[in-house]
Amino acid sequence: MRRSGEEKVAWRYFSRDVVPFTAMITVECATVGSNTLFKAATLRGLSFYVFVFYSYLVSTLLLLPLSFIFGRSKRLPPSKYPLFFKIFLVGLLGLISQIAGCKGIEYSSPTLSSAISNLTPAFTFTLAVIFRMEQVRLMSSETQAKILGAILSISGALVIVLYKGPKVLAAASFTLPSPPTISLRHQQMTSFESSWIIGGLLLASQYFIISVIYILQTWIMEAYPEKIRVVFFYNLIATLMSAPVCFFAESNLTSWVLKPDISLAAIVYSGVFVSLFSALTHTWGLHLKGPVYVSLFRPLSIAIAVAMGAIFLGDALHLGSVIGSVILCFGFYTVIWGKARENSTNAVAGCEHSPLLLTHVAEDEHLLVRYDLCK
Protein backbone atom coordinates (compact mmCIF):
# COMPACT_ATOMS: atom_id res chain seq x y z
CA MET A 1 0.00 0.00 0.00
CA ARG A 2 2.82 2.32 0.91
CA ARG A 3 4.74 1.50 -2.29
CA SER A 4 1.62 2.23 -4.34
CA GLY A 5 1.30 5.62 -2.67
CA GLU A 6 4.97 6.43 -3.32
CA GLU A 7 4.64 5.42 -6.97
CA LYS A 8 1.59 7.65 -7.31
CA VAL A 9 3.46 10.57 -5.77
CA ALA A 10 6.49 9.90 -8.02
CA TRP A 11 4.31 9.83 -11.14
CA ARG A 12 2.52 13.00 -10.04
CA TYR A 13 5.87 14.75 -9.51
CA PHE A 14 7.10 13.54 -12.92
CA SER A 15 3.97 14.65 -14.83
CA ARG A 16 3.46 17.98 -13.04
CA ASP A 17 7.07 19.11 -12.58
CA VAL A 18 9.65 17.15 -14.59
CA VAL A 19 7.73 17.03 -17.89
CA PRO A 20 6.78 20.76 -17.91
CA PHE A 21 10.34 21.72 -16.90
CA THR A 22 11.85 19.66 -19.74
CA ALA A 23 9.27 20.90 -22.24
CA MET A 24 9.94 24.57 -21.44
CA ILE A 25 13.70 24.12 -21.86
CA THR A 26 13.10 22.39 -25.21
CA VAL A 27 10.92 25.30 -26.32
CA GLU A 28 13.68 27.80 -25.51
CA CYS A 29 16.18 25.76 -27.54
CA ALA A 30 13.74 25.66 -30.47
CA THR A 31 13.08 29.42 -30.27
CA VAL A 32 16.77 30.34 -30.23
CA GLY A 33 17.40 27.96 -33.11
CA SER A 34 14.65 29.67 -35.11
CA ASN A 35 16.09 33.13 -34.35
CA THR A 36 19.56 32.01 -35.43
CA LEU A 37 18.28 30.49 -38.68
CA PHE A 38 16.21 33.60 -39.38
CA LYS A 39 19.21 35.90 -38.86
CA ALA A 40 21.35 33.74 -41.15
CA ALA A 41 18.57 33.75 -43.77
CA THR A 42 18.19 37.55 -43.65
CA LEU A 43 21.91 37.88 -44.32
CA ARG A 44 21.18 35.89 -47.51
CA GLY A 45 18.38 38.27 -48.51
CA LEU A 46 15.21 36.79 -46.91
CA SER A 47 12.54 39.43 -46.23
CA PHE A 48 11.14 39.19 -42.73
CA TYR A 49 7.63 39.86 -44.09
CA VAL A 50 7.97 36.76 -46.28
CA PHE A 51 9.28 34.85 -43.26
CA VAL A 52 6.37 35.88 -41.02
CA PHE A 53 3.60 35.01 -43.50
CA TYR A 54 5.03 31.65 -44.61
CA SER A 55 5.78 30.62 -41.02
CA TYR A 56 2.16 31.17 -39.98
CA LEU A 57 0.94 29.47 -43.16
CA VAL A 58 3.04 26.34 -42.49
CA SER A 59 1.82 26.03 -38.88
CA THR A 60 -1.82 26.62 -39.87
CA LEU A 61 -1.74 23.94 -42.58
CA LEU A 62 -0.20 21.44 -40.14
CA LEU A 63 -2.63 22.28 -37.34
CA LEU A 64 -5.72 21.96 -39.56
CA PRO A 65 -5.77 18.13 -39.66
CA LEU A 66 -4.44 17.86 -36.09
CA SER A 67 -7.34 19.92 -34.76
CA PHE A 68 -9.79 17.36 -36.22
CA ILE A 69 -7.78 14.24 -35.31
CA PHE A 70 -6.78 15.08 -31.74
CA GLY A 71 -9.28 17.79 -30.86
CA ARG A 72 -11.88 16.55 -28.40
CA SER A 73 -15.51 17.55 -28.77
CA LYS A 74 -15.60 19.77 -25.70
CA ARG A 75 -18.54 22.15 -25.70
CA LEU A 76 -17.96 25.85 -26.04
CA PRO A 77 -18.83 28.08 -23.07
CA PRO A 78 -22.34 29.62 -23.09
CA SER A 79 -20.99 33.08 -23.83
CA LYS A 80 -18.89 32.55 -26.95
CA TYR A 81 -18.17 36.15 -27.96
CA PRO A 82 -15.60 36.91 -25.21
CA LEU A 83 -13.75 33.67 -26.04
CA PHE A 84 -13.59 34.39 -29.78
CA PHE A 85 -12.57 37.98 -29.10
CA LYS A 86 -9.68 36.83 -26.89
CA ILE A 87 -8.53 34.33 -29.53
CA PHE A 88 -8.68 37.12 -32.13
CA LEU A 89 -6.59 39.35 -29.85
CA VAL A 90 -4.01 36.57 -29.38
CA GLY A 91 -3.74 36.18 -33.16
CA LEU A 92 -3.41 39.94 -33.72
CA LEU A 93 -0.89 40.44 -30.93
CA GLY A 94 1.03 37.36 -32.03
CA LEU A 95 1.40 38.84 -35.51
CA ILE A 96 2.55 42.20 -34.12
CA SER A 97 5.06 40.56 -31.79
CA GLN A 98 6.39 38.36 -34.60
CA ILE A 99 6.97 41.35 -36.88
CA ALA A 100 8.56 43.39 -34.06
CA GLY A 101 10.77 40.45 -33.10
CA CYS A 102 11.93 39.70 -36.65
CA LYS A 103 12.68 43.37 -37.29
CA GLY A 104 14.50 43.62 -33.96
CA ILE A 105 16.70 40.62 -34.77
CA GLU A 106 17.33 42.08 -38.22
CA TYR A 107 18.60 45.28 -36.57
CA SER A 108 20.58 43.49 -33.85
CA SER A 109 21.20 39.76 -33.21
CA PRO A 110 19.63 36.60 -31.77
CA THR A 111 21.87 37.03 -28.71
CA LEU A 112 20.31 40.42 -27.94
CA SER A 113 16.87 38.91 -28.50
CA SER A 114 17.56 36.21 -25.92
CA ALA A 115 18.95 38.77 -23.47
CA ILE A 116 15.92 41.05 -23.81
CA SER A 117 13.64 38.02 -23.41
CA ASN A 118 14.57 38.11 -19.71
CA LEU A 119 12.08 40.96 -19.42
CA THR A 120 9.25 38.48 -19.99
CA PRO A 121 9.10 37.22 -16.37
CA ALA A 122 9.04 40.80 -15.06
CA PHE A 123 6.37 41.87 -17.54
CA THR A 124 4.29 38.74 -16.92
CA PHE A 125 4.52 39.01 -13.14
CA THR A 126 3.50 42.68 -13.26
CA LEU A 127 0.50 41.92 -15.48
CA ALA A 128 -0.44 38.90 -13.35
CA VAL A 129 -0.47 41.14 -10.28
CA ILE A 130 -2.58 43.77 -12.06
CA PHE A 131 -5.14 41.14 -13.12
CA ARG A 132 -5.02 39.44 -9.70
CA MET A 133 -3.52 36.21 -10.98
CA GLU A 134 -0.65 36.52 -8.50
CA GLN A 135 -0.88 37.30 -4.80
CA VAL A 136 0.91 40.39 -3.48
CA ARG A 137 1.67 40.75 0.20
CA LEU A 138 4.13 43.61 0.48
CA MET A 139 5.28 42.63 3.97
CA SER A 140 6.19 39.05 2.97
CA SER A 141 9.70 38.11 1.83
CA GLU A 142 8.25 36.18 -1.13
CA THR A 143 6.52 39.20 -2.64
CA GLN A 144 9.51 41.45 -1.94
CA ALA A 145 11.78 38.97 -3.74
CA LYS A 146 9.49 38.85 -6.78
CA ILE A 147 9.25 42.65 -6.98
CA LEU A 148 13.04 43.04 -6.57
CA GLY A 149 13.63 40.40 -9.22
CA ALA A 150 11.30 42.17 -11.65
CA ILE A 151 13.10 45.49 -11.11
CA LEU A 152 16.51 43.86 -11.59
CA SER A 153 15.35 42.15 -14.81
CA ILE A 154 14.21 45.47 -16.28
CA SER A 155 17.45 47.17 -15.17
CA GLY A 156 19.57 44.45 -16.75
CA ALA A 157 17.68 44.72 -20.03
CA LEU A 158 18.22 48.50 -20.07
CA VAL A 159 21.97 47.97 -19.54
CA ILE A 160 22.11 45.58 -22.49
CA VAL A 161 20.22 47.96 -24.79
CA LEU A 162 21.80 51.27 -23.76
CA TYR A 163 25.39 50.15 -23.11
CA LYS A 164 27.18 47.96 -25.61
CA GLY A 165 30.79 48.37 -24.45
CA PRO A 166 33.98 46.80 -25.77
CA LYS A 167 34.21 43.26 -27.09
CA VAL A 168 34.80 40.59 -24.49
CA LEU A 169 34.87 37.66 -26.90
CA ALA A 170 35.40 38.17 -30.61
CA ALA A 171 34.48 35.65 -33.26
CA ALA A 172 37.34 33.43 -34.32
CA SER A 173 38.93 34.21 -37.66
CA PHE A 174 41.19 31.71 -39.38
CA THR A 175 42.18 33.85 -42.37
CA LEU A 176 43.37 37.41 -42.59
CA PRO A 177 40.94 39.47 -44.67
CA SER A 178 42.13 41.81 -47.36
CA PRO A 179 42.05 45.61 -46.71
CA PRO A 180 38.81 46.16 -48.72
CA THR A 181 37.12 43.44 -46.67
CA ILE A 182 38.29 45.11 -43.46
CA SER A 183 36.87 48.44 -44.63
CA LEU A 184 33.56 46.82 -45.54
CA ARG A 185 33.48 45.04 -42.19
CA HIS A 186 34.11 48.33 -40.39
CA GLN A 187 31.21 49.97 -42.21
CA GLN A 188 28.95 47.05 -41.33
CA MET A 189 29.90 47.21 -37.65
CA THR A 190 29.29 50.98 -37.56
CA SER A 191 25.83 50.49 -39.05
CA PHE A 192 25.19 47.63 -36.65
CA GLU A 193 26.06 49.72 -33.61
CA SER A 194 23.82 52.59 -34.75
CA SER A 195 20.80 50.26 -34.94
CA TRP A 196 21.49 48.46 -31.63
CA ILE A 197 19.07 50.59 -29.58
CA ILE A 198 16.32 50.37 -32.21
CA GLY A 199 16.61 46.61 -32.27
CA GLY A 200 16.55 46.46 -28.46
CA LEU A 201 13.41 48.58 -28.24
CA LEU A 202 11.64 46.47 -30.86
CA LEU A 203 12.59 43.29 -29.02
CA ALA A 204 11.46 44.74 -25.67
CA SER A 205 8.07 45.57 -27.20
CA GLN A 206 7.88 42.02 -28.60
CA TYR A 207 8.34 40.43 -25.18
CA PHE A 208 5.88 42.78 -23.52
CA ILE A 209 3.29 41.72 -26.09
CA ILE A 210 4.18 38.07 -25.45
CA SER A 211 3.49 38.63 -21.74
CA VAL A 212 0.06 40.03 -22.62
CA ILE A 213 -0.54 36.96 -24.80
CA TYR A 214 0.33 34.68 -21.86
CA ILE A 215 -2.35 36.36 -19.75
CA LEU A 216 -4.94 36.08 -22.53
CA GLN A 217 -4.09 32.44 -23.22
CA THR A 218 -4.47 31.58 -19.54
CA TRP A 219 -7.96 33.05 -19.55
CA ILE A 220 -8.81 31.20 -22.78
CA MET A 221 -7.64 27.87 -21.33
CA GLU A 222 -9.81 28.38 -18.25
CA ALA A 223 -12.89 28.85 -20.44
CA TYR A 224 -12.09 26.37 -23.24
CA PRO A 225 -9.16 23.96 -22.56
CA GLU A 226 -8.84 22.73 -26.15
CA LYS A 227 -5.15 23.45 -26.75
CA ILE A 228 -4.79 22.26 -30.35
CA ARG A 229 -7.96 23.96 -31.60
CA VAL A 230 -7.21 27.22 -29.80
CA VAL A 231 -3.67 27.33 -31.22
CA PHE A 232 -5.04 26.50 -34.68
CA PHE A 233 -7.61 29.30 -34.56
CA TYR A 234 -5.22 32.03 -33.53
CA ASN A 235 -2.62 30.83 -36.06
CA LEU A 236 -5.34 30.95 -38.72
CA ILE A 237 -6.29 34.48 -37.66
CA ALA A 238 -2.63 35.56 -37.73
CA THR A 239 -2.20 34.03 -41.20
CA LEU A 240 -5.26 35.79 -42.61
CA MET A 241 -4.23 39.15 -41.13
CA SER A 242 -0.57 38.82 -42.13
CA ALA A 243 -1.38 38.12 -45.80
CA PRO A 244 -2.43 41.68 -46.83
CA VAL A 245 0.05 43.34 -44.46
CA CYS A 246 3.06 41.34 -45.63
CA PHE A 247 2.16 41.42 -49.33
CA PHE A 248 1.70 45.18 -49.16
CA ALA A 249 4.96 45.72 -47.28
CA GLU A 250 6.95 43.36 -49.52
CA SER A 251 5.77 44.19 -53.04
CA ASN A 252 8.74 42.57 -54.80
CA LEU A 253 7.22 39.34 -56.14
CA THR A 254 10.59 37.65 -56.60
CA SER A 255 11.07 37.76 -52.82
CA TRP A 256 8.09 35.43 -52.41
CA VAL A 257 9.64 32.70 -54.57
CA LEU A 258 11.30 30.20 -52.24
CA LYS A 259 14.25 28.04 -53.17
CA PRO A 260 15.61 24.98 -51.33
CA ASP A 261 18.14 26.94 -49.30
CA ILE A 262 18.53 28.35 -45.79
CA SER A 263 15.52 30.66 -46.27
CA LEU A 264 13.18 27.71 -46.81
CA ALA A 265 14.78 25.87 -43.89
CA ALA A 266 14.23 28.88 -41.61
CA ILE A 267 10.57 29.19 -42.61
CA VAL A 268 9.76 25.49 -42.20
CA TYR A 269 11.66 25.31 -38.91
CA SER A 270 9.83 28.35 -37.52
CA GLY A 271 6.43 27.09 -38.68
CA VAL A 272 6.92 23.63 -37.15
CA PHE A 273 8.95 24.28 -34.00
CA VAL A 274 7.87 27.82 -33.03
CA SER A 275 4.40 28.60 -34.36
CA LEU A 276 3.24 25.01 -33.80
CA PHE A 277 5.31 23.10 -31.20
CA SER A 278 6.27 26.05 -29.00
CA ALA A 279 2.77 27.54 -29.15
CA LEU A 280 1.17 24.24 -28.16
CA THR A 281 3.70 23.65 -25.37
CA HIS A 282 3.28 27.17 -23.97
CA THR A 283 -0.52 26.87 -24.10
CA TRP A 284 -0.35 23.54 -22.25
CA GLY A 285 2.10 24.99 -19.72
CA LEU A 286 -0.09 28.04 -19.14
CA HIS A 287 -3.06 25.79 -18.43
CA LEU A 288 -1.03 23.55 -16.10
CA LYS A 289 1.30 25.99 -14.32
CA GLY A 290 0.20 29.54 -15.09
CA PRO A 291 1.78 32.48 -16.96
CA VAL A 292 4.56 33.32 -14.49
CA TYR A 293 5.98 29.78 -14.55
CA VAL A 294 6.12 29.70 -18.36
CA SER A 295 7.79 33.11 -18.57
CA LEU A 296 10.51 32.17 -16.04
CA PHE A 297 12.34 30.00 -18.59
CA ARG A 298 13.14 32.85 -20.97
CA PRO A 299 16.55 33.68 -19.38
CA LEU A 300 17.83 30.20 -20.24
CA SER A 301 17.97 31.25 -23.88
CA ILE A 302 20.95 33.57 -23.29
CA ALA A 303 23.59 30.84 -23.11
CA ILE A 304 22.01 29.00 -26.05
CA ALA A 305 21.89 32.16 -28.17
CA VAL A 306 25.49 33.17 -27.37
CA ALA A 307 26.76 29.73 -28.37
CA MET A 308 24.70 29.57 -31.59
CA GLY A 309 25.49 33.19 -32.52
CA ALA A 310 29.21 32.65 -32.10
CA ILE A 311 29.19 29.35 -34.01
CA PHE A 312 26.82 30.11 -36.89
CA LEU A 313 26.73 33.92 -37.21
CA GLY A 314 30.13 35.06 -35.98
CA ASP A 315 28.59 37.35 -33.34
CA ALA A 316 30.91 38.94 -30.81
CA LEU A 317 30.17 39.12 -27.09
CA HIS A 318 30.20 42.66 -25.65
CA LEU A 319 30.77 43.86 -22.09
CA GLY A 320 27.33 45.48 -21.88
CA SER A 321 25.68 42.16 -22.71
CA VAL A 322 27.71 40.38 -20.04
CA ILE A 323 26.94 42.94 -17.28
CA GLY A 324 23.29 43.22 -18.24
CA SER A 325 22.89 39.44 -18.47
CA VAL A 326 24.38 38.95 -14.99
CA ILE A 327 21.90 41.49 -13.57
CA LEU A 328 19.07 39.86 -15.51
CA CYS A 329 19.95 36.37 -14.30
CA PHE A 330 20.21 37.57 -10.70
CA GLY A 331 16.76 39.11 -11.03
CA PHE A 332 15.45 35.93 -12.67
CA TYR A 333 16.61 33.66 -9.85
CA THR A 334 15.31 36.14 -7.27
CA VAL A 335 11.84 35.86 -8.81
CA ILE A 336 12.15 32.06 -8.91
CA TRP A 337 13.14 31.95 -5.24
CA GLY A 338 10.17 34.13 -4.29
CA LYS A 339 7.79 32.03 -6.38
CA ALA A 340 9.11 28.76 -4.90
CA ARG A 341 8.82 30.08 -1.35
CA GLU A 342 5.26 31.24 -2.02
CA ASN A 343 4.24 27.85 -3.46
CA SER A 344 5.84 26.04 -0.54
CA THR A 345 4.12 28.29 2.01
CA ASN A 346 0.74 27.86 0.35
CA ALA A 347 1.21 24.08 0.18
CA VAL A 348 2.11 23.75 3.86
CA ALA A 349 -0.77 26.04 4.87
CA GLY A 350 -3.21 23.92 2.91
CA CYS A 351 -1.81 20.71 4.39
CA GLU A 352 -2.65 21.74 7.94
CA HIS A 353 -6.30 20.97 7.20
CA SER A 354 -5.70 17.67 5.37
CA PRO A 355 -6.24 14.41 7.32
CA LEU A 356 -4.79 12.45 4.38
CA LEU A 357 -1.52 14.31 4.75
CA LEU A 358 -1.21 13.51 8.45
CA THR A 359 -1.55 9.80 7.73
CA HIS A 360 1.14 9.79 5.08
CA VAL A 361 3.49 12.01 7.08
CA ALA A 362 3.34 9.42 9.85
CA GLU A 363 4.43 6.78 7.32
CA ASP A 364 7.01 8.77 5.41
CA GLU A 365 8.92 11.86 6.52
CA HIS A 366 10.06 12.96 3.06
CA LEU A 367 9.19 16.56 2.21
CA LEU A 368 8.53 15.57 -1.41
CA VAL A 369 5.66 13.29 -0.37
CA ARG A 370 4.35 15.93 1.99
CA TYR A 371 4.42 18.61 -0.70
CA ASP A 372 2.91 16.59 -3.55
CA LEU A 373 0.03 15.23 -1.53
CA CYS A 374 -1.00 18.78 -0.79
CA LYS A 375 -1.28 19.83 -4.41
C-alpha positions in Angstrom: 0.0 0.0 0.0 2.8 2.3 0.9 4.7 1.5 -2.3 1.6 2.2 -4.3 1.3 5.6 -2.7 5.0 6.4 -3.3 4.6 5.4 -7.0 1.6 7.6 -7.3 3.5 10.6 -5.8 6.5 9.9 -8.0 4.3 9.8 -11.1 2.5 13.0 -10.0 5.9 14.7 -9.5 7.1 13.5 -12.9 4.0 14.7 -14.8 3.5 18.0 -13.0 7.1 19.1 -12.6 9.6 17.2 -14.6 7.7 17.0 -17.9 6.8 20.8 -17.9 10.3 21.7 -16.9 11.8 19.7 -19.7 9.3 20.9 -22.2 9.9 24.6 -21.4 13.7 24.1 -21.9 13.1 22.4 -25.2 10.9 25.3 -26.3 13.7 27.8 -25.5 16.2 25.8 -27.5 13.7 25.7 -30.5 13.1 29.4 -30.3 16.8 30.3 -30.2 17.4 28.0 -33.1 14.7 29.7 -35.1 16.1 33.1 -34.3 19.6 32.0 -35.4 18.3 30.5 -38.7 16.2 33.6 -39.4 19.2 35.9 -38.9 21.3 33.7 -41.2 18.6 33.7 -43.8 18.2 37.6 -43.6 21.9 37.9 -44.3 21.2 35.9 -47.5 18.4 38.3 -48.5 15.2 36.8 -46.9 12.5 39.4 -46.2 11.1 39.2 -42.7 7.6 39.9 -44.1 8.0 36.8 -46.3 9.3 34.8 -43.3 6.4 35.9 -41.0 3.6 35.0 -43.5 5.0 31.7 -44.6 5.8 30.6 -41.0 2.2 31.2 -40.0 0.9 29.5 -43.2 3.0 26.3 -42.5 1.8 26.0 -38.9 -1.8 26.6 -39.9 -1.7 23.9 -42.6 -0.2 21.4 -40.1 -2.6 22.3 -37.3 -5.7 22.0 -39.6 -5.8 18.1 -39.7 -4.4 17.9 -36.1 -7.3 19.9 -34.8 -9.8 17.4 -36.2 -7.8 14.2 -35.3 -6.8 15.1 -31.7 -9.3 17.8 -30.9 -11.9 16.5 -28.4 -15.5 17.6 -28.8 -15.6 19.8 -25.7 -18.5 22.1 -25.7 -18.0 25.9 -26.0 -18.8 28.1 -23.1 -22.3 29.6 -23.1 -21.0 33.1 -23.8 -18.9 32.6 -27.0 -18.2 36.2 -28.0 -15.6 36.9 -25.2 -13.8 33.7 -26.0 -13.6 34.4 -29.8 -12.6 38.0 -29.1 -9.7 36.8 -26.9 -8.5 34.3 -29.5 -8.7 37.1 -32.1 -6.6 39.3 -29.8 -4.0 36.6 -29.4 -3.7 36.2 -33.2 -3.4 39.9 -33.7 -0.9 40.4 -30.9 1.0 37.4 -32.0 1.4 38.8 -35.5 2.5 42.2 -34.1 5.1 40.6 -31.8 6.4 38.4 -34.6 7.0 41.4 -36.9 8.6 43.4 -34.1 10.8 40.4 -33.1 11.9 39.7 -36.6 12.7 43.4 -37.3 14.5 43.6 -34.0 16.7 40.6 -34.8 17.3 42.1 -38.2 18.6 45.3 -36.6 20.6 43.5 -33.9 21.2 39.8 -33.2 19.6 36.6 -31.8 21.9 37.0 -28.7 20.3 40.4 -27.9 16.9 38.9 -28.5 17.6 36.2 -25.9 18.9 38.8 -23.5 15.9 41.1 -23.8 13.6 38.0 -23.4 14.6 38.1 -19.7 12.1 41.0 -19.4 9.2 38.5 -20.0 9.1 37.2 -16.4 9.0 40.8 -15.1 6.4 41.9 -17.5 4.3 38.7 -16.9 4.5 39.0 -13.1 3.5 42.7 -13.3 0.5 41.9 -15.5 -0.4 38.9 -13.4 -0.5 41.1 -10.3 -2.6 43.8 -12.1 -5.1 41.1 -13.1 -5.0 39.4 -9.7 -3.5 36.2 -11.0 -0.6 36.5 -8.5 -0.9 37.3 -4.8 0.9 40.4 -3.5 1.7 40.8 0.2 4.1 43.6 0.5 5.3 42.6 4.0 6.2 39.0 3.0 9.7 38.1 1.8 8.3 36.2 -1.1 6.5 39.2 -2.6 9.5 41.4 -1.9 11.8 39.0 -3.7 9.5 38.9 -6.8 9.3 42.7 -7.0 13.0 43.0 -6.6 13.6 40.4 -9.2 11.3 42.2 -11.6 13.1 45.5 -11.1 16.5 43.9 -11.6 15.3 42.2 -14.8 14.2 45.5 -16.3 17.5 47.2 -15.2 19.6 44.4 -16.7 17.7 44.7 -20.0 18.2 48.5 -20.1 22.0 48.0 -19.5 22.1 45.6 -22.5 20.2 48.0 -24.8 21.8 51.3 -23.8 25.4 50.2 -23.1 27.2 48.0 -25.6 30.8 48.4 -24.4 34.0 46.8 -25.8 34.2 43.3 -27.1 34.8 40.6 -24.5 34.9 37.7 -26.9 35.4 38.2 -30.6 34.5 35.7 -33.3 37.3 33.4 -34.3 38.9 34.2 -37.7 41.2 31.7 -39.4 42.2 33.9 -42.4 43.4 37.4 -42.6 40.9 39.5 -44.7 42.1 41.8 -47.4 42.0 45.6 -46.7 38.8 46.2 -48.7 37.1 43.4 -46.7 38.3 45.1 -43.5 36.9 48.4 -44.6 33.6 46.8 -45.5 33.5 45.0 -42.2 34.1 48.3 -40.4 31.2 50.0 -42.2 28.9 47.1 -41.3 29.9 47.2 -37.7 29.3 51.0 -37.6 25.8 50.5 -39.1 25.2 47.6 -36.7 26.1 49.7 -33.6 23.8 52.6 -34.7 20.8 50.3 -34.9 21.5 48.5 -31.6 19.1 50.6 -29.6 16.3 50.4 -32.2 16.6 46.6 -32.3 16.5 46.5 -28.5 13.4 48.6 -28.2 11.6 46.5 -30.9 12.6 43.3 -29.0 11.5 44.7 -25.7 8.1 45.6 -27.2 7.9 42.0 -28.6 8.3 40.4 -25.2 5.9 42.8 -23.5 3.3 41.7 -26.1 4.2 38.1 -25.4 3.5 38.6 -21.7 0.1 40.0 -22.6 -0.5 37.0 -24.8 0.3 34.7 -21.9 -2.4 36.4 -19.8 -4.9 36.1 -22.5 -4.1 32.4 -23.2 -4.5 31.6 -19.5 -8.0 33.1 -19.6 -8.8 31.2 -22.8 -7.6 27.9 -21.3 -9.8 28.4 -18.3 -12.9 28.9 -20.4 -12.1 26.4 -23.2 -9.2 24.0 -22.6 -8.8 22.7 -26.1 -5.2 23.5 -26.8 -4.8 22.3 -30.4 -8.0 24.0 -31.6 -7.2 27.2 -29.8 -3.7 27.3 -31.2 -5.0 26.5 -34.7 -7.6 29.3 -34.6 -5.2 32.0 -33.5 -2.6 30.8 -36.1 -5.3 31.0 -38.7 -6.3 34.5 -37.7 -2.6 35.6 -37.7 -2.2 34.0 -41.2 -5.3 35.8 -42.6 -4.2 39.1 -41.1 -0.6 38.8 -42.1 -1.4 38.1 -45.8 -2.4 41.7 -46.8 0.1 43.3 -44.5 3.1 41.3 -45.6 2.2 41.4 -49.3 1.7 45.2 -49.2 5.0 45.7 -47.3 6.9 43.4 -49.5 5.8 44.2 -53.0 8.7 42.6 -54.8 7.2 39.3 -56.1 10.6 37.6 -56.6 11.1 37.8 -52.8 8.1 35.4 -52.4 9.6 32.7 -54.6 11.3 30.2 -52.2 14.2 28.0 -53.2 15.6 25.0 -51.3 18.1 26.9 -49.3 18.5 28.3 -45.8 15.5 30.7 -46.3 13.2 27.7 -46.8 14.8 25.9 -43.9 14.2 28.9 -41.6 10.6 29.2 -42.6 9.8 25.5 -42.2 11.7 25.3 -38.9 9.8 28.3 -37.5 6.4 27.1 -38.7 6.9 23.6 -37.1 9.0 24.3 -34.0 7.9 27.8 -33.0 4.4 28.6 -34.4 3.2 25.0 -33.8 5.3 23.1 -31.2 6.3 26.1 -29.0 2.8 27.5 -29.1 1.2 24.2 -28.2 3.7 23.7 -25.4 3.3 27.2 -24.0 -0.5 26.9 -24.1 -0.4 23.5 -22.3 2.1 25.0 -19.7 -0.1 28.0 -19.1 -3.1 25.8 -18.4 -1.0 23.6 -16.1 1.3 26.0 -14.3 0.2 29.5 -15.1 1.8 32.5 -17.0 4.6 33.3 -14.5 6.0 29.8 -14.5 6.1 29.7 -18.4 7.8 33.1 -18.6 10.5 32.2 -16.0 12.3 30.0 -18.6 13.1 32.9 -21.0 16.5 33.7 -19.4 17.8 30.2 -20.2 18.0 31.2 -23.9 21.0 33.6 -23.3 23.6 30.8 -23.1 22.0 29.0 -26.0 21.9 32.2 -28.2 25.5 33.2 -27.4 26.8 29.7 -28.4 24.7 29.6 -31.6 25.5 33.2 -32.5 29.2 32.6 -32.1 29.2 29.3 -34.0 26.8 30.1 -36.9 26.7 33.9 -37.2 30.1 35.1 -36.0 28.6 37.4 -33.3 30.9 38.9 -30.8 30.2 39.1 -27.1 30.2 42.7 -25.6 30.8 43.9 -22.1 27.3 45.5 -21.9 25.7 42.2 -22.7 27.7 40.4 -20.0 26.9 42.9 -17.3 23.3 43.2 -18.2 22.9 39.4 -18.5 24.4 39.0 -15.0 21.9 41.5 -13.6 19.1 39.9 -15.5 19.9 36.4 -14.3 20.2 37.6 -10.7 16.8 39.1 -11.0 15.5 35.9 -12.7 16.6 33.7 -9.8 15.3 36.1 -7.3 11.8 35.9 -8.8 12.1 32.1 -8.9 13.1 32.0 -5.2 10.2 34.1 -4.3 7.8 32.0 -6.4 9.1 28.8 -4.9 8.8 30.1 -1.3 5.3 31.2 -2.0 4.2 27.9 -3.5 5.8 26.0 -0.5 4.1 28.3 2.0 0.7 27.9 0.3 1.2 24.1 0.2 2.1 23.8 3.9 -0.8 26.0 4.9 -3.2 23.9 2.9 -1.8 20.7 4.4 -2.6 21.7 7.9 -6.3 21.0 7.2 -5.7 17.7 5.4 -6.2 14.4 7.3 -4.8 12.5 4.4 -1.5 14.3 4.8 -1.2 13.5 8.5 -1.5 9.8 7.7 1.1 9.8 5.1 3.5 12.0 7.1 3.3 9.4 9.9 4.4 6.8 7.3 7.0 8.8 5.4 8.9 11.9 6.5 10.1 13.0 3.1 9.2 16.6 2.2 8.5 15.6 -1.4 5.7 13.3 -0.4 4.3 15.9 2.0 4.4 18.6 -0.7 2.9 16.6 -3.6 0.0 15.2 -1.5 -1.0 18.8 -0.8 -1.3 19.8 -4.4 
